[in-house]
Amino acid sequence: MMRTWELEPEKILTRDALPEPHRSYASPEEREKEEIRLLGLALRDSVKKDLLADINAASESGGV
């Protein structure tokens, strides 16, 4: 799904991990939950950006 929106999960996770290089997780499940949270935020931001661009394009063309 992430790739459908032209997002690269590996880059997102690497980028978001860099500010906290010493972060450790109590279990693999905790790490997975954090990765899912980060990917969800990136997907949400991408959808939001696309919707705002569509709204702006429609309003500039007199569609809204």
C-alpha positions in Angstrom: 0.0 0.0 0.0 2.8 2.4 0.8 4.4 1.9 -2.6 1.0 2.6 -4.2 1.2 6.1 -2.7 4.8 6.3 -4.0 6.2 6.1 -0.5 9.4 4.1 0.4 9.0 2.4 3.8 12.7 1.7 4.2 13.6 5.4 3.7 10.8 6.5 6.0 11.9 4.2 8.8 15.6 5.0 8.4 14.9 8.8 8.3 12.7 8.6 11.5 15.2 6.4 13.3 18.1 8.8 12.8 17.1 11.4 15.4 17.0 8.7 18.0 20.0 6.5 17.3 20.2 5.0 20.8 16.6 4.0 21.1 16.1 0.4 22.1 12.9 -1.7 22.2 11.8 -4.1 24.9 10.6 -6.6 22.3 10.2 -7.1 18.6 6.5 -6.4 19.0 7.3 -3.0 20.4 9.6 -2.2 17.5 7.0 -3.4 15.0 4.3 -1.2 16.6 6.6 1.8 16.4 7.3 1.1 12.7 3.6 0.8 12.0 3.0 4.1 13.7 5.7 5.9 11.7 4.5 4.4 8.4 0.9 5.3 9.3 1.9 8.9 10.0 3.8 9.1 6.7 0.8 7.7 4.8 -1.5 10.1 6.5 0.7 13.0 5.6 0.9 11.9 2.0 -2.8 11.6 1.7 -3.3 15.0 3.3 -0.8 16.6 1.0 -2.6 15.0 -2.1 -6.0 16.1 -0.9 -4.9 19.7 -0.2 -3.2 19.9 -3.7 -6.5 18.7 -5.3 -8.5 21.2 -3.3 -6.1 24.0 -4.3 -6.2 23.0 -7.9 -10.0 22.9 -7.9 -10.3 26.2 -6.3 -7.9 27.8 -8.7 -9.9 26.5 -11.6 -13.1 27.6 -10.1 -14.3 24.1 -9.2 -14.9 24.8 -5.5 
